[in-house]
Amino acid sequence: MPPSKLPPTIRQRRLGAELRRLREHAELSATQAGQLHGTTQSRISNIESGGYPVSAERVRTLARLYECTDKALIDALTGMTGGRTRGWWEEYRGILSADGLDLAELEHHAQSIRIASAIHLPGLLQTAEHARALFRDVVPPYDPPEVEHQVSFRIKRQSVIYGKHPTPLSAIIHEAALRMGFGGPKVARAQLEHLLTMSEREHISVRLIPFGSGSYPSSGSGIIYVSGEVPLLDTVQLDTDTRSEFVDAQPQLIRYRAVLDRLEESALEPAPSRDLIHNIQRNI
């Protein structure tokens, strides 16, 4: 796909959406904003849809027009400019869903990541064989090449938790996810060993909610909470059987932060969580 025809990334769409929110807070129409900025209503609309490249200087100009005085937010928005991010995920465009690419981009730019999972282990903590077993079981089934594309994409996403400056990761996992046994005993044991190894890393927290805790304040769908440069730029990804949903409205972000806080209150501390993982692994 030629660069000019590439759809806007989730980061570009979010920048446009935040500029729209600033304009609406200033009680200006797109036409009025265009007149103040010396441009057209259609240009403002294209910027707000993420379809038109916007420079850091233009963002600062628009912020002044909209009387935004939140310097941290303005600095974060200017950091989202500079054209399309050509990340590794672009090689999968046209092969995998756009939702998957959007998630990889969000994780790449995240300041921290919080995950809650009831049935599946977080993708960022899965082994290749565990992921392969999951993708072989989808309905309708993937062809073998599609399975391998999905597995390689999932493993490449994990680059954010490795390297010199890994992204802090907090995972809250229900005990049920550890006992599913995807791929059979050998794969399951190796997956739990990997989870134990990763849980020992300084920047990774793995906490389990055991059976019998009596509380799981969530719908059961997976939650990935990606922190932006400032809280206003956080994003939540909700994972279901049929699609991914991205949430960034402030009331919803507040709600999901509260859900994750409640889940943490219900979870074991890291050390007892590792003990439980050991016990489950020994009995597979």
Backbone torsions as a table, in degrees:
resi	resn	phi	psi	omega
1	MET	NA	125.0	-179.9
2	PRO	-58.6	147.3	-177.6
3	PRO	-53.0	-37.8	-177.0
4	SER	-68.0	-20.1	-177.5
5	LYS	-99.1	-4.0	-179.2
6	LEU	-65.4	136.4	178.0
7	PRO	-69.1	155.3	178.7
8	PRO	-64.3	144.8	177.2
9	THR	-75.8	168.1	179.0
10	ILE	-63.2	-31.2	178.9
11	ARG	-68.0	-41.2	177.4
12	GLN	-67.1	-40.4	178.8
13	ARG	-64.8	-38.8	-179.7
14	ARG	-68.0	-40.3	176.7
15	LEU	-58.7	-46.0	179.1
16	GLY	-63.0	-40.7	-179.4
17	ALA	-65.0	-38.4	179.2
18	GLU	-69.3	-36.1	175.8
19	LEU	-65.4	-37.3	176.1
20	ARG	-63.6	-42.3	179.6
21	ARG	-63.1	-39.4	177.2
22	LEU	-63.7	-41.7	179.5
23	ARG	-64.0	-45.4	-179.1
24	GLU	-65.4	-35.6	176.8
25	HIS	-64.3	-31.5	177.2
26	ALA	-80.6	-0.8	179.4
27	GLU	58.3	45.2	176.3
28	LEU	-115.0	140.8	171.9
29	SER	-79.4	165.1	176.8
30	ALA	-62.1	-34.7	178.0
31	THR	-65.4	-45.0	178.8
32	GLN	-64.0	-41.6	178.6
33	ALA	-63.2	-40.1	177.6
34	GLY	-62.5	-41.5	179.6
35	GLN	-64.3	-42.9	179.1
36	LEU	-65.8	-33.1	-177.2
37	HIS	-89.6	-6.1	-179.0
38	GLY	75.3	32.5	178.6
39	THR	-139.2	-165.9	-174.6
40	THR	-104.3	162.8	175.4
41	GLN	-60.7	-38.3	-178.8
42	SER	-66.7	-35.3	177.6
43	ARG	-65.9	-43.1	177.3
44	ILE	-60.7	-44.3	179.5
45	SER	-62.8	-40.0	178.7
46	ASN	-66.4	-37.7	176.6
47	ILE	-62.5	-44.1	-176.0
48	GLU	-72.1	-20.0	176.3
49	SER	-88.1	-6.3	-177.6
50	GLY	83.3	4.4	-175.8
51	GLY	-88.0	-4.5	-178.6
52	TYR	-127.9	126.5	-179.7
53	PRO	-59.7	140.4	-178.9
54	VAL	-130.9	137.0	-178.2
55	SER	-88.7	164.4	176.5
56	ALA	-61.4	-39.2	179.1
57	GLU	-62.0	-41.8	179.6
58	ARG	-66.3	-38.4	177.9
59	VAL	-60.9	-44.5	179.5
60	ARG	-65.2	-37.3	178.1
61	THR	-64.2	-45.7	179.2
62	LEU	-64.0	-39.7	178.9
63	ALA	-61.3	-38.9	176.8
64	ARG	-65.4	-43.1	179.3
65	LEU	-61.4	-33.6	-177.9
66	TYR	-90.1	4.7	177.0
67	GLU	58.2	37.5	175.7
68	CYS	-83.6	125.8	-178.8
69	THR	-112.7	8.3	-179.8
70	ASP	-81.8	93.2	-175.2
71	LYS	-61.3	-40.0	-179.4
72	ALA	-62.4	-41.6	178.5
73	LEU	-66.5	-44.7	-179.7
74	ILE	-61.3	-43.7	178.6
75	ASP	-62.2	-39.6	179.4
76	ALA	-66.1	-39.6	179.5
77	LEU	-67.0	-40.5	178.5
78	THR	-64.7	-29.9	177.7
79	GLY	-70.2	-13.4	179.1
80	MET	-92.3	1.0	179.8
81	THR	-89.8	-172.2	175.8
82	GLY	99.9	15.8	175.5
83	GLY	90.6	-177.7	-174.3
84	ARG	-71.8	131.4	176.0
85	THR	-74.6	120.4	180.0
86	ARG	-94.2	71.0	-179.1
87	GLY	-81.1	172.0	-178.8
88	TRP	-59.4	-27.9	-176.5
89	TRP	-64.7	-18.6	-178.7
90	GLU	-63.2	-25.1	179.6
91	GLU	-67.9	-14.3	179.5
92	TYR	-98.7	0.9	-179.6
93	ARG	-65.2	130.7	-175.8
94	GLY	88.5	-10.1	178.8
95	ILE	-106.1	-46.5	178.1
96	LEU	-111.0	170.8	-177.8
97	SER	-67.7	152.6	178.1
98	ALA	-64.0	-30.6	179.0
99	ASP	-59.7	-41.5	179.2
100	GLY	-63.8	-42.3	178.0
101	LEU	-64.5	-39.3	178.1
102	ASP	-61.7	-42.4	179.8
103	LEU	-63.7	-43.3	179.1
104	ALA	-60.8	-39.3	179.0
105	GLU	-67.0	-42.8	177.7
106	LEU	-60.0	-46.2	-179.4
107	GLU	-63.4	-37.2	-179.2
108	HIS	-60.7	-37.4	-176.6
109	HIS	-97.8	2.3	-173.9
110	ALA	-68.4	144.7	171.3
111	GLN	-83.3	-31.5	174.2
112	SER	-162.1	162.8	-178.2
113	ILE	-134.6	131.3	173.2
114	ARG	-118.0	134.6	-176.8
115	ILE	-130.6	139.6	170.9
116	ALA	-126.5	133.0	-176.3
117	SER	-144.9	133.7	-176.8
118	ALA	-102.8	-36.3	-174.4
119	ILE	-113.2	-40.0	-178.3
120	HIS	-108.9	145.3	172.5
121	LEU	-68.7	147.7	179.7
122	PRO	-56.5	137.3	-179.5
123	GLY	-56.9	-32.5	-179.5
124	LEU	-69.5	-11.7	-178.3
125	LEU	-119.0	13.9	-179.0
126	GLN	-90.1	148.9	169.6
127	THR	-81.5	163.9	179.5
128	ALA	-63.0	-40.8	-178.1
129	GLU	-68.7	-36.8	176.3
130	HIS	-63.8	-47.0	179.2
131	ALA	-61.1	-41.1	-179.7
132	ARG	-61.9	-40.6	178.2
133	ALA	-62.7	-39.2	178.6
134	LEU	-64.4	-46.7	-175.5
135	PHE	-72.1	-23.4	176.0
136	ARG	-73.2	-17.3	-176.0
137	ASP	-101.1	4.2	-177.2
138	VAL	-71.1	155.9	178.2
139	VAL	-127.2	125.0	-4.3
140	PRO	-67.4	154.8	-172.6
141	PRO	-69.1	147.8	172.3
142	TYR	-80.3	148.1	167.6
143	ASP	-69.4	156.5	-179.8
144	PRO	-50.3	-44.3	177.9
145	PRO	-62.2	-35.7	178.8
146	GLU	-65.8	-39.2	177.0
147	VAL	-58.2	-46.6	-177.0
148	GLU	-68.0	-35.1	174.9
149	HIS	-61.8	-44.9	-179.7
150	GLN	-63.0	-43.2	-179.6
151	VAL	-64.6	-47.6	-178.0
152	SER	-63.6	-37.2	178.1
153	PHE	-64.4	-44.1	-179.4
154	ARG	-62.6	-42.0	-179.7
155	ILE	-68.3	-38.6	178.6
156	LYS	-66.6	-31.6	175.3
157	ARG	-57.7	-30.0	-175.4
158	GLN	-71.2	-5.7	179.6
159	SER	-59.1	-24.3	-177.6
160	VAL	-68.3	-20.2	-179.0
161	ILE	-102.8	11.6	175.7
162	TYR	-119.7	179.0	175.3
163	GLY	90.0	-173.2	-175.5
164	LYS	-71.9	-31.0	-177.9
165	HIS	-127.9	68.6	-177.0
166	PRO	-69.4	152.1	178.1
167	THR	-78.4	128.6	176.2
168	PRO	-59.1	134.6	-177.1
169	LEU	-129.4	129.5	174.9
170	SER	-120.5	120.1	-177.7
171	ALA	-119.0	126.1	175.0
172	ILE	-110.3	117.5	-171.1
173	ILE	-126.4	132.3	175.4
174	HIS	-75.4	146.7	179.5
175	GLU	-54.7	-30.3	-179.5
176	ALA	-56.5	-37.4	-177.8
177	ALA	-64.9	-29.4	-179.3
178	LEU	-79.0	-19.7	-174.9
179	ARG	-101.9	4.4	-177.1
180	MET	-68.4	-32.0	175.0
181	GLY	70.5	31.6	-179.8
182	PHE	-58.4	132.7	177.4
183	GLY	86.3	-2.6	-179.9
184	GLY	94.3	172.2	-174.0
185	PRO	-56.3	-44.3	-177.1
186	LYS	-62.6	-47.1	-180.0
187	VAL	-65.6	-41.1	-178.3
188	ALA	-64.8	-42.2	178.9
189	ARG	-64.1	-42.9	179.4
190	ALA	-64.4	-36.7	178.6
191	GLN	-65.1	-43.6	179.7
192	LEU	-67.7	-35.3	175.2
193	GLU	-63.2	-41.1	177.2
194	HIS	-63.9	-41.9	179.0
195	LEU	-61.8	-41.1	176.7
196	LEU	-62.2	-44.8	180.0
197	THR	-60.8	-46.0	-178.6
198	MET	-66.9	-33.8	-178.3
199	SER	-67.4	-17.4	178.8
200	GLU	-82.7	-11.4	-179.8
201	ARG	-72.3	142.6	-173.4
202	GLU	-60.3	-34.1	-174.3
203	HIS	-93.4	4.3	-177.9
204	ILE	-120.2	128.8	175.2
205	SER	-115.9	124.5	176.1
206	VAL	-119.0	119.2	-179.5
207	ARG	-128.6	134.8	-175.7
208	LEU	-104.3	145.9	169.1
209	ILE	-103.6	109.3	-174.6
210	PRO	-78.7	158.4	169.5
211	PHE	-55.7	141.7	178.9
212	GLY	90.8	-1.5	179.2
213	SER	-69.1	-23.4	175.4
214	GLY	77.3	6.5	-178.0
215	SER	-151.9	133.5	170.8
216	TYR	-150.0	83.6	-172.6
217	PRO	-73.3	65.6	178.9
218	SER	-158.5	165.4	-179.6
219	SER	-75.6	-11.4	-177.4
220	GLY	100.7	-16.0	177.0
221	SER	-75.9	153.1	179.5
222	GLY	-67.4	142.5	178.1
223	ILE	-122.3	127.2	171.3
224	ILE	-120.6	114.1	-178.5
225	TYR	-104.5	113.2	-175.6
226	VAL	-105.6	118.4	-178.3
227	SER	-85.3	131.5	176.8
228	GLY	-90.5	-170.0	180.0
229	GLU	-61.0	-33.9	175.0
230	VAL	-134.6	156.0	-176.8
231	PRO	-55.9	-30.5	179.2
232	LEU	-62.4	-19.8	-177.1
233	LEU	-104.5	15.1	174.8
234	ASP	-68.0	159.3	177.5
235	THR	-142.0	142.5	174.3
236	VAL	-113.3	133.5	172.0
237	GLN	-110.2	126.1	177.8
238	LEU	-106.5	125.0	-174.8
239	ASP	-105.2	124.1	176.8
240	THR	-123.5	180.0	-180.0
241	ASP	-67.1	-26.8	-171.9
242	THR	-107.2	-26.6	-176.1
243	ARG	-165.4	171.4	173.0
244	SER	-107.2	144.6	177.0
245	GLU	-122.8	132.5	178.8
246	PHE	-106.7	130.8	-174.3
247	VAL	-122.4	131.0	177.5
248	ASP	-141.7	5.3	176.0
249	ALA	-69.1	138.9	-174.0
250	GLN	-57.2	-44.1	178.1
251	PRO	-59.6	-37.0	179.3
252	GLN	-70.9	-39.9	177.7
253	LEU	-61.6	-42.5	178.2
254	ILE	-60.8	-42.0	-179.5
255	ARG	-63.0	-45.4	-176.8
256	TYR	-73.1	-28.9	172.2
257	ARG	-63.2	-41.5	178.8
258	ALA	-65.4	-40.0	177.8
259	VAL	-60.8	-46.7	-179.7
260	LEU	-64.8	-38.2	176.9
261	ASP	-62.1	-42.7	178.4
262	ARG	-63.6	-40.9	178.8
263	LEU	-62.8	-40.1	178.5
264	GLU	-63.2	-37.7	178.2
265	GLU	-63.8	-30.1	-178.8
266	SER	-85.0	-13.6	-172.2
267	ALA	-89.7	155.6	172.5
268	LEU	-69.4	156.9	172.5
269	GLU	-68.6	163.9	-176.6
270	PRO	-54.8	-43.8	-176.9
271	ALA	-65.4	-50.4	175.1
272	PRO	-61.7	-29.9	176.9
273	SER	-63.9	-42.6	178.3
274	ARG	-64.5	-38.4	177.7
275	ASP	-60.2	-41.6	179.8
276	LEU	-66.6	-40.1	177.3
277	ILE	-60.9	-43.8	177.4
278	HIS	-57.4	-46.8	-177.4
279	ASN	-63.0	-42.5	179.3
280	ILE	-65.1	-42.5	-179.1
281	GLN	-61.4	-41.0	-178.4
282	ARG	-65.4	-26.1	-174.9
283	ASN	-98.4	6.2	177.6
284	ILE	-79.2	NA	NA
